[in-house]
Amino acid sequence: MENSTNLKLEKEFDRWKKNKEKKLSAKELKEIKKLANKALNLWRQDIKRQAMGICEAPNCKKTKKLNAHHIESYSTNKALRFKRENGILFCSTHHKWGRISAHKSFCFMYKFMRKYRLKDLEYLLDHYENKTEITKDFLEKTIEELSQ
């Protein structure tokens, strides 16, 4: 028991030390935030274009009050935030406010993904554990990919 506790403490210390060495300046953080916002805006536009500006929920044809929804949350996996496979376009009802919506019903999203977006679901399942650090280089490459 004591060895596993010591091992956990060592790993935690190594992680803390590694993060401390990577401290970015305020200018670098501001630049990364600006690039992340640009990438996110491009991602939203891409998701809207992919859905042709129509809510993707079955039998819904709404074209107003649309939201680009992240299927896999940013807090769960930062690298998937800007992937096309991780986006879906919903009206506000199917996104957040309706009883059957992406934010309120796991079953709704799972059944939707299985029926209409199986390849994207498989991609997300294959990549959800990938850990990618959000760096300036990563964001610049992402912006380039989304701009094509």
N, C-alpha and C positions, 0 to 999 in steps of 0.2 A: 504494500500500500504506500509506504513511504517513498519507494523508488519511483512509482508512477507519479506521485505528487511532485517530487524533485524534477522529474522529466518534464512535466507540464510547466513548472516554474521556469525551467531552462528555456523551453520553447517560447514561452511568453516573453521572457527577457530578450531573447534573440530577435523576436518580432518587434519589440519596443525599440531595441537598439537600431535595427534596420530602418524603421520609420524615422527615427531621430536623425539618422544620417542623410535621409532624403528630403530634409526640410527645404521647401521652395521659398523663394523670395515673394514678397507681396506682388511685385510686377509679374513674376512667372505665374502665380496663382490667378491673377486678373486675366492674363492672356489665355490660360487654360479655360477659365470660365467663359470667356468670350467665344473661344473656339467651340466649346461644348454647346453653347446656346445656338451658334450657327449650325452645327451638326444636327441639333434637335429640330430646328426649324426646317432644315432640308429634309429630315426624316419625316416630319409631319406632312410636308408637301408631297413627298414620295408616296406615303400611305394614301393620301387623298387621291392622287393621280392613279394609283394602282386600283382603287375602288371606284374610279370614275365619278367621284364626288357624290356617291350614294351610300347610305347606311348599308352595311353588309349583313345585318341581321335578316334572317329568313322572313319573307313577306313584308319587309319594310322598304319603302322607296323614298324615305325622307332625304332631302338635299340641304336642309338648313340645320343649324346648331349641331354640326358634326364634330366629333372628337376623335383624334388618333389615339388609340388605346394601346398601351404596352401589355402584351399577353404575359410575359415574364417580367416581374417588377424590377425596377432599377436597383432597389435595395437588395434584391436577391442576386442580381448579376449585372454589374455595370457595363460589361462588354456587349451584352445583348441589347442595350438601350437603343442603339442606332441601326440594328439589323432589320431589314425589310420583313424577314420571317417573323419578327416579334411585334409586328404592328397590325392593327385592324381598325377600320373606320366604322364608328357607330354614332347614331344620333344620341342626343343627351339622355333619352329614355333608356336605350339599350346599353349605353355606356355606364351610367351611374344612378339614375333616378328611378328607373322602373323596377318592379319586383323581380322581373327576369332581366337582369343586366349583368354586365361583365364584373362590376364591383360587388354585386350582391349574391351571385350564384355561380359557384364553381361548376356545377352540373351543366348550366347553360353554356359556359365557355368550353367545357370539355366536349360536350355533345356537338357543339358547333364546329370545333376544331377537327373532331373525328370525321364529321360528315363533309365539311367544305374545305378544310385546309390541312389535310392529313400530312402532306409533305412538310409544311411549316411546323406542325406539331412534332414530327419526327426530328426535324432539325433542332428545335428547342430542347427536346429530350436528350439529344446527342451532345448539346453544347451548354446546357444550363450550369454545369459544374466548372466550366472553363473560367479561370481567373485571369483577367487582363487588367493591367494597370492603365488608368486613363492618363496618358501622357500627351504632350504637345504633338509628338510624332504620330501617335495613334489617332488623335483627333484630326490632324491634317490629312492622313490617309483616308479616314472615314468621310471627311468632307469631299475629298476627291471622288470617292466611290459613289457617294450620293448625288454628286453633281452630274454624273454621266447619264 
